[in-house]
Amino acid sequence: MCTTCGCSGDGATIEGGDHPHPHGGAEHAQGHSHGHAHDHPHEHPHQHEHEQPHPQGGARLDYGGGPARAHAPGLSQARMVEIERNILSKNDAYAAGNRACFARDGLLALNLLAGPGAGKTTLLVETLKTLQGGIPCSVIEGDQQTSNDADRIRATGTPAIQVNTGKGCHLDAHMVGHAVEHLGVNMGGILFIENVGNLVCPAAFDLGENKRVTLLSVTEGEDKPLKYPDIFEKADMVLLTKTDLLPHLDVNVEDMEANIRRVAPLARILHVSTRNAQGMPQWLDWLMAERRGLLDALAAQAQARADMLRAAE
């Protein structure tokens, strides 16, 4: 995650904001404070202590094998774990605030994760065209630069806001909270959060979402779930995209599914193509079921509170 990749949220901007996202000292109108700072070490003495034997001889440098599952030159694994906990504990506090606000508004928030080019924006465009006029939707778009994806979303008639992370490689809960303030969302609707295209860092950061959806294009190969397990292991839904290309690829989709199951045994897997609409009805049915489940649960909670008040009178 960011303690090793060296990314920084400094310079991140949100459309409609007056200044770059400073990662510190801002307060949300929703009532939760979002002072936010990343501790990014910049110590560079190289100590390679993770040499592992290689099956064909030689060695493999395994920096993901320690308790931190990460490596930064000059930092011990214990210090790495401490830094990671500090960063994530701050983010988790912001995520809890976001989650409370989403629950208050009956909003189904989805965090869409994938590598670049997996088809997140195209999937969203086709999804929003179908839902338009029926369910109120809004979109937060995360990219390092440009507003290209937000422009594509707005062309469907759906409200969207672009968050440019600058040198940052992921969205965090602080950015999402501010984006929601500027975007405005409809009660009882669906908020799609399209994260930065990255198979590593976005996995570590809770945004306050209800569900995580990870996309994997069949063009990316069978081994990606094993090479980048963190992005898959917390997924509620995995969408295998661009399946219309399978006849033209030397890829075994059964092996791809099996590898997903190894790291995310409880995730639902759907085959999806926006070109021939394969899997789109099932994807939309899943969205509708998740939204109904959320609204039913909120209604039950409200009823339980009302019953308690009546009983106390």
N, C-alpha and C positions, 0 to 999 in steps of 0.2 A: 504494500500500500504506500501511502505518500511518504512515510518515514524513510522509504528506500528509493522511491522513484524521483524524489526531489521536487515534486510539483508544488506550486504555490497558488493560492486563490487570490493573491494580490493582483489587482487590475481586472477582476471579474466585474462584469457589468450586466445590468438588467434593463431591458427596454422600459422607458418611461421614468427611470431613475435619474436623479440629478447629478450623481457622481458615481465613480467606480465603487464596487462592493469592497469595503475596507477590511473585512474580517476583524471587526472589533467595534464595540460601542454603540451599535444600532439597536433601537427598540422597535418591536412590532406593535402596530395598532391593535393586533389581536391579543395583546396582553402578555406576551412572553418576550423576554430580553434575548437578544442574539449577539452579544459580544462574542467574537469567534477568532481564535488564533491558532494557526498550525505551528507546531514545533518542528522545524526541519533542520536537522543537524547538518553541518557542513565540515565534518572532520574527515580527513582523507588519508591517514596512514593506512596502508593496505595490509590486512592480516588475513590470509587465506587459511582458515583452519577447518574447512569443511570438505576436504578431499575424500572422495569415495571411490572404491574400485569400480572399474568399468568391465562389463562382460567380455569385451574383446581385448582386454588389456588396457593399459593407460589408466586414466583416472577421470572422474567427473567431479566438478566443483558444485556441491549441493548447498546453496545458501538458504534453501527453504526447508531444511531438515530440522532446524532447532526449534525451541519453543516459540520463538517469534515468527517463524516461517518467513523470515526476511533477513536482509543483510545490509548494513551500512558500514563502510570502512571506519574502523576505530571505535565502534560501539559494540559492547557485549550484547549477547542475546537477552540478558536480564534487563539491560537498559533499553533495548529495543521494545521489549514487552511493556515496560513502564511508560515509554513515550506513546506507544500505540494506545494503551489504556487511557492516558490523559486526553489524547485527541478524540478517541471514540466516546469517552464519557461526556465531553462537551457536546459533541454532535448528538448523542443520544438524548440529552436534555432538550435540545431544540426539536428533535424528532418527536419527543413526547408532547411538546407543545403543539406541533403541527397535527399530530394524531388526535389530540383533544379537540382542536378546531375543526378538523374534518368530521369527527364524530358528531359534534354539535350541529353541523350543517348537513348531516346525512350524506356525506360525499364519499363516493368510492374512489380512492386514490390508488393508481397503479404505477409502479416503477418499472419502466421498460429498459432492459439491459441487453447489450449485444456489442459485438465488435463492429467497426466501421463497415458499411456496405451489406449488413445482414438483412436490411429491408424494413427497419423500424418505421421510418417516415412514410414509406409507401403503404405499409400495413395500416398505419394510422389514417392516412388519407382515405383509403377504401373503407375503413371502419366508420369513419366520421360521415362519409357520404351516405352510408346505410342508416346510421342512427339519427341523421339530421331531421329535425322536426318532431322527433319522438322523445328523445332523452337529451337533456341539456348537458353538453360536454365542453370541456376547456382543456388546453394543452400548455404545458411548460416544456420548452425545447432547450436542451443543453448541448452546446458545442463550444469549442475553443474560440472560434471566430465565425463571422457572417450571421445573417438572419435568414439564410436560404430556406431552412426547414420550417421556421415559423411562417415565412411567406407562403410556403406550400400549404400549410395547415389553414392559414387565414383565407386562402383562396376557396376553401370548402365552405366558408361562412362560419367557421368555428373560431371563437376567441382563442388567441395564442400569444404567448410572450416568450421572447428569446432571452436566455441567459448565456452570455459568453463568458467562459471561465478563464480566458487568457491563457496563462501557463498551466492552469489547473487541469487535471485529467478526469475530473468527476464532479457531479453535483453533490452538495451537502445539504443538510436539513436547514441550515441558516439561509442559504440561497433560495431554497424552495419556499420557505416562509415569507421572505421578502417578495418573491415572484407572485405568490398568491395575493398578497396585499395589492400589488399593482394590477394584476390580471382581473381579479374579481371572479368569483365562482358562483354557480347556481346551486341552491340547496337541493339535495336529492339527485344531483347529477354525477357525472364521472369526470375525474381529473386524470388525464394521462400525463405522466412525467417521462419524457424521453431523455434518458441519461446520455452523457457523452459516450461516443463510440469507443469502447475500451473494455477488454476482457479481464482486467485486473482490478484497478482501484475502486470502481463504482460498487463492487460487491461488498466492500467493508462498511459502507455508509448507509445507515438507516435514514430514510427521508420522512418517516412518519406514514408511509404507505400502508394500505390494507393488504395488497398482494404484490408479489414480484413476478414479472414475466420476463423470461430470458429467451431471446431469439438466437437461433443458430442456423445459418444458411447451409444447405447441403453442399455448397461449393467449398466450404471451409474444411471438410474432411472429418473422418470418424474420430480422430484422436483429441479433438479440442476439449471435450468434457474432462478428459484425464489430464491434459496439459494445463488447463485453467479451471480447476474444480470449484473454486470459491464462487464464481459467477453463476454456477448451476446449483450448488448444494442447498441454497435457501429459496430456490425458485418454487413457486406454486404451480406455474405453468411454463412448459418449454415448447416453443413453436419452432418446428423445423421448416424453414422458409425456402422459397424458390424451388419447390419440389417438382415443378414443371420441367426443370433442367435435368432431372435424374436420368432420363434415357440417354443423355449426352455426356454423362460423367462416369468416371471410374471410381465410384464410391458405393460402399455397402451400407445402406440405411439401417439395416438390422443391427449391424455392429455399432452404428452411431447411437441408436436407441439403447443398446445394451450398455454402452459407456455412460450415457446419461443416467441410467438406472443405478450404476455403480456409485455415483456421487449424489444422486437425488432420487432415492427410491420412491418417494411419495409424490413427486411432481407428476402432473398430468402432461402427456406429450401429444401434440397435434401436428399433423402434416398440413402445411398451408402454402398456397400459391395465390398471389393476387392477380396473376395473369389468367388462370383458368378457374379461379374461385374455389379450388380444392380446400376444404377445411374451414372456409370462412363461415358457413352456417354454424358449425360447432364452436368456433371461436366466439361468435356473437351470442350464441346460446349460453356459453360460459359467462360472458360479461353480464348478461341479463340475470342469470341465476345468482351471481355474486352480488349484484346490486339489490336484488329482491331479498336475499339473505341478510344483507346489511340493514336495509330499511325495516325488515321484520324484527330484527334483533333490537333496533333502536325503539321501535314501537312497543315491544314487550318490556323494555326497560322503563319507558315512560309510563306504561300501565302499572308496572310494579311500584313505581314511586307514588303514583296517584293512589293506589290501594293502601300503601303504607300511611300516607297522609290522612286518608279517610279513617283508617283504623286508629290513628292517634288522636282523632277529634273526640 
